[in-house]
Amino acid sequence: MGPQSADDRDSRDAWLEAADGRPWPLGASCSIGRAPSNTIVLDDRRISRRHAVVHRQDSTEYWLVDLGSGNGSFINGLRIANPTRLYDGDCVGIGESILTFRQAFGSGARALTSAHSSMTMIEVKSARCWMLVADIVGSTKLATSYEPARWASLVGAWTDGCRRIVEGNGGLINKYLGDGFLAIWPRDGQPTKPVKEAIAALLSQQRGARLPFRIAVHFGDVVMGGGRSLGEDNISGAELVLLFRMEKIAGSINRTFLCSEPAAAKLQSLIDLEFVGEHAITGFTDNLPRRFFGIRSK
């Protein structure tokens, strides 16, 4: 897909701008590479077929994610090792191309006005959904074991592999977290089987991974706000806080996989789980310990 016209740029909040001023408006997810299927196609042999993605999260944040490319992705001349947030004026280097990230000022105010004037957009809703967080274990120390370019390539390949598993099973990446990600299955009445398939594939990848990572899974109520497009919704709530606390608990009890009791109730007939203990979650009003489950030890 070629560059959009300058008129198109004016209707978008953010875009990548070529050296000659031609813009590519950015949506929820914008892929960059040599393959014709990418949103931005760059004819350069130094660029991988699927090289990088610019991912929008929380409606106004844009993150550059390298997909394990051979020659890397750069922001302001520095190769990125993890998903990295873009700011207005940043120069994105992909092969021989330098694309400037542009973000319109005041876009949040315009979005708020639009939301109030048209009720066709979902503003805030409650939903019961699956949540999964994955995090590379000891990434700061581990990164020192590799040359920077090799580390960036490994993290990019891991991120892309996990993203394909999640999206291939009906989920979406809601947030990139530098050395990890948050995935959700936002569909009401989401069948358990696709979630189970995603978990099984991630566990398989976990066993053979060069980068060790932990997985925490929860099923609960969250508040979603934002637009209807995938990747735009900002999610919040106590159950999301619980999920991130679970990832820390998994590390403290030396578990690479942990799921909550509500998630285990749905998964236990599909995955061989075992009870691994009760843990209090600080900051919750009921102050009751929660029961957690892991993969059954062989």
C-alpha positions as CSV (number, residue, x, y, z in Angstrom):
1,M,0.0,0.0,0.0
2,G,1.4,3.4,-1.0
3,P,1.5,6.6,0.9
4,Q,-1.9,8.3,1.5
5,S,-2.7,11.8,0.3
6,A,-1.9,14.9,2.3
7,D,-5.7,15.4,2.8
8,D,-6.0,12.0,4.5
9,R,-3.4,13.1,7.0
10,D,-5.5,15.9,8.3
11,S,-8.3,13.5,9.4
12,R,-5.9,11.3,11.5
13,D,-4.3,11.8,14.9
14,A,-1.0,10.4,14.0
15,W,1.1,9.4,10.9
16,L,4.5,8.5,9.7
17,E,6.0,11.0,7.3
18,A,8.6,10.2,4.6
19,A,11.6,12.4,3.9
20,D,9.7,14.1,1.0
21,G,6.7,14.9,3.3
22,R,4.4,12.0,2.1
23,P,2.3,10.7,5.0
24,W,1.1,7.2,6.1
25,P,-1.8,7.7,8.5
26,L,-1.6,5.2,11.5
27,G,-4.5,3.1,12.6
28,A,-4.7,0.6,15.5
29,S,-1.9,-1.5,14.0
30,C,0.4,-0.6,11.1
31,S,2.8,-3.2,9.8
32,I,6.0,-2.2,7.9
33,G,8.0,-4.5,5.6
34,R,8.8,-5.7,2.1
35,A,5.8,-8.0,1.7
36,P,2.8,-6.6,-0.2
37,S,0.5,-7.5,2.7
38,N,2.0,-4.8,4.9
39,T,0.3,-1.5,5.6
40,I,3.5,0.3,4.6
41,V,5.5,-1.5,1.9
42,L,9.1,-0.4,1.5
43,D,11.1,-1.8,-1.4
44,D,14.5,-2.3,0.2
45,R,16.4,-5.6,0.5
46,R,17.7,-4.5,3.9
47,I,14.2,-4.7,5.2
48,S,12.6,-7.9,6.3
49,R,9.3,-9.1,4.7
50,R,7.6,-8.4,8.1
51,H,9.9,-6.0,9.7
52,A,8.1,-4.0,12.4
53,V,4.7,-2.8,13.6
54,V,3.5,0.5,15.0
55,H,0.8,-0.4,17.6
56,R,-1.7,2.0,19.1
57,Q,-2.7,1.5,22.7
58,D,-4.7,3.5,25.1
59,S,-6.1,5.4,22.1
60,T,-3.3,8.0,22.0
61,E,0.0,6.0,22.6
62,Y,1.9,4.6,19.6
63,W,4.6,2.0,20.1
64,L,7.2,0.7,17.6
65,V,7.7,-3.1,17.8
66,D,10.5,-4.7,15.9
67,L,9.5,-8.2,14.7
68,G,12.9,-9.9,15.0
69,S,14.2,-8.3,11.8
70,G,17.7,-9.0,10.7
71,N,18.8,-5.4,10.4
72,G,16.8,-3.9,13.2
73,S,14.5,-1.0,13.8
74,F,15.8,2.4,15.1
75,I,14.4,5.4,16.9
76,N,16.5,8.6,16.6
77,G,19.5,6.5,15.5
78,L,19.3,4.0,18.4
79,R,18.3,0.3,17.7
80,I,15.4,-0.7,19.9
81,A,15.6,-3.9,21.9
82,N,12.0,-3.8,23.2
83,P,8.7,-2.3,22.1
84,T,9.3,1.4,22.5
85,R,6.8,4.3,22.7
86,L,7.0,7.0,19.9
87,Y,6.8,10.7,20.6
88,D,6.0,13.5,18.1
89,G,9.1,14.2,16.0
90,D,10.9,10.8,16.6
91,C,12.7,9.5,13.5
92,V,12.0,5.8,12.8
93,G,14.8,4.1,10.9
94,I,13.8,1.0,8.8
95,G,16.5,0.0,6.3
96,E,17.5,3.0,4.3
97,S,14.2,4.8,5.1
98,I,13.8,7.4,7.7
99,L,10.1,8.0,8.7
100,T,9.2,10.8,11.1
101,F,6.5,10.1,13.6
102,R,3.9,12.9,13.8
103,Q,1.1,13.2,16.3
104,A,-1.5,16.0,16.2
105,F,-1.7,18.1,19.3
106,G,-5.1,18.3,21.0
107,S,-6.2,15.0,19.5
108,G,-7.6,13.9,22.9
109,A,-9.9,16.9,23.1
110,R,-11.2,16.3,19.6
111,A,-11.9,12.6,20.4
112,L,-13.8,13.6,23.6
113,T,-16.0,16.1,21.6
114,S,-16.6,13.4,19.0
115,A,-17.6,10.9,21.5
116,H,-20.2,13.2,23.1
117,S,-21.7,14.2,19.8
118,S,-22.1,10.7,18.4
119,M,-23.3,7.8,20.4
120,T,-22.3,5.3,17.8
121,M,-19.0,4.9,19.6
122,I,-18.7,2.8,22.8
123,E,-17.5,5.1,25.5
124,V,-17.3,2.9,28.6
125,K,-18.5,-0.6,29.2
126,S,-18.1,-3.5,31.6
127,A,-17.1,-6.8,30.3
128,R,-16.1,-10.2,31.6
129,C,-13.2,-11.4,29.6
130,W,-10.0,-13.5,29.5
131,M,-6.7,-11.7,30.3
132,L,-3.2,-13.0,29.9
133,V,0.1,-11.4,30.7
134,A,3.5,-12.7,29.6
135,D,6.8,-11.4,30.8
136,I,10.4,-12.3,30.0
137,V,12.1,-13.4,33.2
138,G,15.2,-11.5,34.3
139,S,15.3,-9.5,31.0
140,T,17.6,-6.7,32.4
141,K,20.3,-9.2,33.4
142,L,19.7,-11.5,30.5
143,A,20.2,-8.7,28.0
144,T,23.8,-8.3,29.1
145,S,24.5,-11.8,27.9
146,Y,23.9,-10.8,24.3
147,E,25.2,-8.3,21.8
148,P,22.6,-5.5,21.6
149,A,21.6,-6.3,18.0
150,R,21.2,-10.0,18.9
151,W,19.1,-9.2,22.0
152,A,16.8,-6.9,19.9
153,S,16.3,-9.6,17.3
154,L,15.5,-12.3,20.0
155,V,13.0,-10.1,21.8
156,G,11.4,-9.0,18.5
157,A,11.1,-12.6,17.3
158,W,9.6,-13.7,20.7
159,T,7.1,-10.8,20.6
160,D,6.0,-11.6,17.1
161,G,5.7,-15.3,17.8
162,C,3.5,-14.7,20.8
163,R,1.4,-12.1,19.0
164,R,0.7,-14.6,16.2
165,I,-0.4,-17.2,18.7
166,V,-2.8,-14.7,20.5
167,E,-4.3,-13.2,17.4
168,G,-4.5,-16.6,15.7
169,N,-6.8,-17.7,18.5
170,G,-9.1,-14.8,18.7
171,G,-7.3,-12.6,21.1
172,L,-5.5,-9.3,20.7
173,I,-2.5,-7.6,22.2
174,N,-3.9,-4.7,24.3
175,K,-0.5,-3.4,25.6
176,Y,3.1,-4.0,25.0
177,L,5.1,-3.7,28.2
178,G,8.7,-3.4,27.1
179,D,9.7,-7.0,28.0
180,G,6.2,-8.4,27.9
181,F,2.6,-7.9,26.8
182,L,-1.0,-7.9,28.0
183,A,-3.5,-9.9,25.8
184,I,-7.2,-9.9,26.1
185,W,-10.1,-11.8,24.6
186,P,-12.8,-9.1,24.7
187,R,-15.7,-10.9,23.1
188,D,-18.8,-11.4,25.2
189,G,-19.4,-15.1,25.7
190,Q,-15.9,-16.0,24.5
191,P,-15.6,-19.8,24.1
192,T,-12.9,-21.3,26.3
193,K,-11.4,-23.5,23.6
194,P,-9.5,-20.8,21.6
195,V,-8.1,-19.4,24.8
196,K,-7.0,-22.9,25.8
197,E,-5.3,-23.3,22.3
198,A,-3.5,-20.1,22.8
199,I,-2.3,-21.1,26.3
200,A,-1.2,-24.5,25.0
201,A,0.8,-22.9,22.1
202,L,2.4,-20.4,24.5
203,L,3.3,-23.2,26.9
204,S,4.9,-25.2,24.0
205,Q,6.9,-22.1,23.0
206,Q,7.9,-21.6,26.7
207,R,9.4,-25.0,26.9
208,G,11.7,-24.5,23.9
209,A,12.3,-20.7,24.3
210,R,15.7,-19.1,24.4
211,L,14.1,-16.3,26.4
212,P,12.4,-17.7,29.5
213,F,9.1,-16.1,30.2
214,R,6.2,-16.4,32.7
215,I,2.5,-16.5,31.9
216,A,-0.4,-15.5,34.2
217,V,-4.1,-16.0,33.2
218,H,-7.3,-14.6,34.7
219,F,-11.0,-14.5,33.9
220,G,-12.9,-11.6,35.3
221,D,-14.7,-8.3,35.0
222,V,-13.0,-5.2,33.6
223,V,-14.0,-1.8,32.5
224,M,-13.3,-1.0,28.8
225,G,-13.2,2.5,27.4
226,G,-12.4,3.8,23.9
227,G,-13.3,3.0,20.4
228,R,-14.5,-0.3,18.9
229,S,-11.4,-1.0,16.9
230,L,-9.1,-3.8,18.1
231,G,-6.2,-2.4,20.1
232,E,-7.9,0.8,21.0
233,D,-9.8,-0.1,24.2
234,N,-8.2,1.0,27.4
235,I,-9.0,-1.6,30.1
236,S,-8.9,-1.1,33.9
237,G,-10.3,-2.4,37.1
238,A,-9.4,-4.5,40.2
239,E,-9.3,-7.8,38.2
240,L,-6.6,-6.4,35.9
241,V,-4.6,-5.4,39.0
242,L,-5.0,-8.9,40.3
243,L,-3.6,-10.3,37.0
244,F,-0.4,-8.3,37.3
245,R,-0.1,-9.2,41.0
246,M,-0.4,-12.9,39.8
247,E,2.7,-12.5,37.6
248,K,4.7,-11.4,40.6
249,I,3.3,-14.2,42.7
250,A,4.3,-16.7,40.0
251,G,7.9,-15.4,40.2
252,S,7.9,-15.7,44.0
253,I,6.9,-19.3,44.0
254,N,9.0,-20.2,41.0
255,R,6.2,-21.0,38.6
256,T,6.3,-20.2,34.9
257,F,2.5,-20.5,34.6
258,L,-0.2,-19.4,37.0
259,C,-3.9,-19.0,36.6
260,S,-6.7,-17.8,39.0
261,E,-9.5,-19.9,40.4
262,P,-12.1,-18.4,37.9
263,A,-9.8,-19.2,35.0
264,A,-9.0,-22.7,36.4
265,A,-12.7,-23.5,36.7
266,K,-13.0,-23.1,32.9
267,L,-9.7,-24.6,31.9
268,Q,-9.4,-27.6,34.2
269,S,-11.1,-30.0,31.8
270,L,-8.8,-28.8,29.0
271,I,-5.4,-28.4,30.8
272,D,-3.9,-30.5,33.5
273,L,-3.8,-28.1,36.4
274,E,-2.9,-28.4,40.1
275,F,-3.6,-26.3,43.1
276,V,-0.4,-24.3,44.1
277,G,-1.6,-22.4,47.1
278,E,-3.5,-19.4,48.5
279,H,-2.1,-15.9,48.5
280,A,-3.4,-12.6,49.8
281,I,-3.5,-9.8,47.4
282,T,-2.7,-6.5,49.1
283,G,-5.0,-3.5,48.3
284,F,-8.2,-5.5,47.9
285,T,-11.1,-4.5,50.2
286,D,-12.2,-8.0,51.1
287,N,-8.6,-8.9,52.2
288,L,-9.3,-12.6,51.4
289,P,-6.6,-14.9,50.0
290,R,-7.0,-16.1,46.5
291,R,-6.5,-19.7,45.3
292,F,-4.1,-20.2,42.4
293,F,-3.3,-23.1,40.0
294,G,-0.4,-24.1,37.9
295,I,0.5,-26.8,35.3
296,R,0.6,-30.2,37.1
297,S,4.2,-31.3,37.8
298,K,5.2,-34.4,35.9
